Amino acid sequence: MSPPLSLLAPYPAPTSESGLNGDPREPLPRHTPEDAEIVESARQLLRKRRVDPKAADSLRSRFGDEGFIELTGAIGYYSMLAMAVNACELEVAPGAEILRV
């Protein structure tokens, strides 16, 4: 079973502030504990380049090895896109929501 794609979509504004770039001590509003586990694992992967073994085992048991690899790849893909956008200093489209982090 693959992770829900909704977790990879942009978060609503109230959640954005404590999303992937938020303070890890803050609770994740509007997330189920299962979703919060995915977000926390993504935070760990992006910040420390590793996921806690206990969290990785939990995600593997939920999604299987293939789903865990897909999730990890999706996190890396979105990180790569963010790097390209930042390096090229792309401007936000007119009327687009700007997430404050």
Backbone as a ProteinNet text record, in pm:
[ID]
protein_1_A
[PRIMARY]
MSPPLSLLAPYPAPTSESGLNGDPREPLPRHTPEDAEIVESARQLLRKRRVDPKAADSLRSRFGDEGFIELTGAIGYYSMLAMAVNACELEVAPGAEILRV
[TERTIARY]
84.3	0	88.4	65.1	142	86.3	170.1	121.4	18.4	-71.4	-172.4	-108.2	-149.5	-92.7	-127.2	-234.8	-272.3	-162.9	-78.8	29.7	138.8	141.7	244.5	197.9	71.4	16.1	42.6	32.6	52	-46.5	1.7	-81.1	-164.7	-282.7	-359.1	-277.2	-302.5	-221.6	-198.1	-299.9	-272.5	-173.2	-172	-82.9	57.2	67.2	195.2	300	260.2	356.7	421	356.9	419.5	436.4	446.1	466	611	663.2	798.1	904.2	885.8	985.6	956.7	850.4	810.1	896.2	863.8	932.5	894.8	992.8	959.7	895.4	902.2	839.3	691.1	648.2	508.5	424.7	302.7	215.5	177.7	142.5	102.6	-49	-102.5	-247.4	-306.7	-428	-505.5	-444.3	-353.4	-296	-336.3	-367.9	-388	-250.8	-243.8	-113.4	-36.4	-108	-42.5	19.4	-54.1	-0.6	115.9	100.9	207.8	336.9	323.6	441.8	514.9	440.4	500.9	569.6	503.3	561	687.1	684	801.9	916.6	886.6	990.2	1050.5	966.1	1016.5	1106.1	1065.9	1150.7	1287.6	1287	1413	1499.2	1438.9	1512.6	1574.1	1498.4	1548	1650.1	1634.6	1725.5	1850	1832.4	1943	1993.1	1925.7	1957.4	1936.9	1863.5	1833.2	1693.3	1632.1	1504.8	1530.3	1477.7	1490.5	1449.7	1530.9	1498.6	1359.3	1315.3	1181.9	1073.6	1090.9	994.1	997.3	1117.5	1129.9	1061.4	1082.6	1018.7	866.7	817.6	673.4	616	683.1	636.2	644.3	749.9	761.8	649.7	612.6	505	370.8	353.3	228.5	219.3	329.2	325.2	401.8	475.9	561.4	688.7	782.9	910.3	892	808.5	788.3	725.7	623.1	559.4	654.1	738.1	836.9	936.9	980	1073.8	1006.3	879.8	806.1	791.6	758.9	745.3	878	985.9	1117.8	1155	1125.4	1152.4	1071.5	945.3	860.4	912.7	957.3	1014.8	1138.5	1223.9	1343.9	1311.2	1209	1168.8	1122.9	1036.2	988.2	1100.1	1194	1310.6	1394.8	1413.8	1489.5	1420.2	1289.1	1215.6	1232.7	1226.8	1244.6	1384.1	1485.5	1621.4	1631.8	1572.4	1576.3	1504.6	1389.3	1314.3	1396.4	1457.7	1536.9	1663.2	1734.1	1857.9	1832.3	1721.5	1687.5	1615.1	1588.3	1517.8	1390.1	1312.2	1186.7	1088.8	1013.8	914.4	784.7	712	581	483.1	396.1	296.8	200.7	153.5	58.1	-63.5	-98.3	-214.2	-191.2	-70.7	-41.9	-24.3	-62.2	-45.2	103.6	149.9	288	288	359.9	366.5	477.7	444.3	542	601.4	731.9	800.4	906.9
-117.8	0	123.6	214.9	338.6	442.1	539	646.4	730.8	795.1	878.4	996.6	1019.8	1129.8	1265.3	1273.8	1402.7	1455.3	1366.3	1412.4	1482.4	1460	1520.5	1651.4	1683.9	1806.9	1922.7	2045.8	2160.1	2156.2	2194.6	2196.6	2323.1	2318.8	2441.3	2538.5	2666.4	2769.4	2746.1	2712.9	2696	2583.4	2482.4	2369.6	2399.7	2484.5	2511.6	2558.8	2642	2700.1	2597.4	2484.9	2381.2	2253	2267	2152.5	2108	2074.6	2019.2	2113.3	2243.1	2338.4	2390.9	2345.5	2397.7	2348.6	2398.3	2359.7	2216.1	2125.5	1984.9	1959.5	2056.8	2039.1	2073	2140.4	2180.7	2066	2051	1947.4	1983.4	1884.2	1906	1915.9	2037	2051.8	1984	1935.7	1873.7	1744.8	1686.8	1560	1450.5	1336.9	1219.7	1176.9	1097.2	1048.7	975.8	905.6	833.8	931.4	1038.6	1139.4	1214.6	1245.6	1316.5	1234.3	1102.1	1015.8	1031.6	1043.3	1062.9	1198.6	1303.3	1437.2	1441.9	1382.3	1381.4	1303.9	1194.8	1118.7	1201.5	1276	1363.5	1471.7	1529.4	1628.9	1569.7	1449.9	1385.6	1363.3	1313	1283.4	1409.8	1517.8	1642.2	1712.2	1702.3	1772.5	1692.9	1562.4	1479.4	1379.5	1372.6	1276.6	1131.8	1111.7	979.3	982.8	866.3	850.9	757.1	795.3	713.3	568.8	470.2	330.6	286.7	333.2	295.8	352.1	477.2	538.7	469.5	438.8	369.9	233	160.5	29.7	41.4	145.8	166.8	196.8	282.9	314.9	193.4	114.9	-6.8	-105.3	-113.7	-206.6	-156.9	-25.6	30.4	20.9	52.5	65.9	-41.9	-126.3	-224.2	-157.2	-238.4	-183.3	-92.4	-136.5	-56.7	78.9	80.9	206.8	297.9	239.5	318	381.5	306.4	359.4	468.2	447.8	549.6	677.8	665.2	781.9	856.8	783.3	844.6	913.9	849.8	910.8	1037.3	1036.2	1154.7	1270.5	1242.3	1347.1	1405.9	1319.1	1365.2	1444.5	1399.8	1468.5	1611.1	1626.3	1759.4	1846.2	1787.1	1860.8	1909.6	1823.9	1860.8	1974.4	1967.5	2075.2	2207.4	2202.1	2323.1	2382.2	2296.2	2344.8	2414.6	2356.7	2417.2	2551.9	2558.4	2684	2789.5	2750.7	2845.7	2888.5	2794.4	2826.8	2919.7	2900	2982.8	3110.3	3124.7	3241.7	3269.8	3163.1	3178.3	3260.7	3342.7	3427.4	3349.7	3385.9	3326.8	3379.9	3292.1	3333.1	3435	3528.7	3627.6	3558.9	3598.9	3544.9	3413.1	3358.5	3229.6	3251.4	3151.1	3155.6	3145.6	3231.1	3226.3	3168.2	3058.5	2993.8	3055.9	3103	3165.3	3058.5	3044.3	2946.9	3013.2
0	0	0	-91	-99.8	-3.5	35.4	121.4	47.9	121.8	56.8	-14.5	-139.5	-217.2	-158.6	-81.6	-22.1	69	120.8	207.2	128.7	-1.4	-83.5	-145.6	-131	-186.3	-89.8	-137.7	-47.7	68.3	184.1	303.8	307.7	369.9	390.7	476.3	462.4	528.2	678	760.2	902.7	931.3	848.1	869	817.2	716.5	652.7	751.3	844.7	936.3	1026.8	1049.8	1131.2	1050.9	918.6	830.3	830.6	717.9	710	764	747.6	794.8	934.6	995.4	1124.6	1239.8	1354.8	1477.1	1509.6	1518.1	1541.9	1677.3	1766.8	1898.7	1895.4	1788.8	1778.1	1722.1	1772.6	1716.1	1573.7	1497.3	1359.1	1352.5	1338.7	1334.9	1212.3	1229	1121.1	1067.3	1137.7	1094.3	1190.5	1134.5	1218.2	1270.1	1373.9	1419.7	1309.5	1222.8	1113.6	1013.5	980.4	889.1	954.2	1082.7	1154.2	1154	1159.6	1155.4	1021.6	913.6	781.7	775.3	823	820.1	905.3	1023.4	1109.8	1044.7	978.5	908.8	795.7	722.9	616.4	674.5	787.1	854.1	887	944.5	980.6	857	751.1	629.5	570	566.7	508.1	596.6	725.6	817.3	852.1	872.6	921.6	818.2	703.2	597.2	640.8	746.9	801.1	862.3	870.1	940.1	1057.5	1172.7	1292.4	1259.9	1299.6	1265.9	1310.2	1426.6	1474.4	1381.7	1339.7	1248.2	1112.4	1063.5	934.7	940.3	1049	1064.6	1066.9	1134.7	1142.1	1002.8	927.7	792.8	701.4	715.4	633.9	665.5	793.9	828.9	775.9	767.1	714.7	563.4	493.3	347.9	272.5	343.6	277.7	228.2	186.1	139.8	18.2	-76.2	-197.2	-165.4	-79.7	-41.4	34.6	119.4	194.7	97.2	-1.8	-101.6	-185.2	-223.2	-298.9	-218.5	-91	-5	5.2	27.9	38.6	-92.7	-204.2	-334.5	-357	-316	-332	-248.1	-127.6	-41.8	-109.5	-161.9	-231.3	-356.7	-429.5	-552.4	-522	-423.5	-389	-333.5	-264.1	-215.7	-333.3	-432.9	-552.1	-627.3	-640.3	-706.9	-632.8	-499.5	-420	-440.8	-450	-473.6	-608.5	-711.6	-844.7	-844.6	-781	-772.8	-698.7	-588.1	-510.2	-584.2	-646.4	-716.9	-835.5	-903	-1019.6	-979.2	-851.9	-798	-876.2	-897.7	-969.6	-887.7	-956.5	-891.3	-872.5	-770.5	-744.1	-848.8	-897.2	-996.1	-934.1	-1014.7	-963.7	-901.8	-781.6	-712.8	-640.9	-650.1	-583.6	-434.1	-359	-213.6	-179	-90.6	-44.6	94.9	112.4	242.5	324.8	442	531.1	618.9	615.7	700.4	784.1
[MASK]
+++++++++++++++++++++++++++++++++++++++++++++++++++++++++++++++++++++++++++++++++++++++++++++++++++++

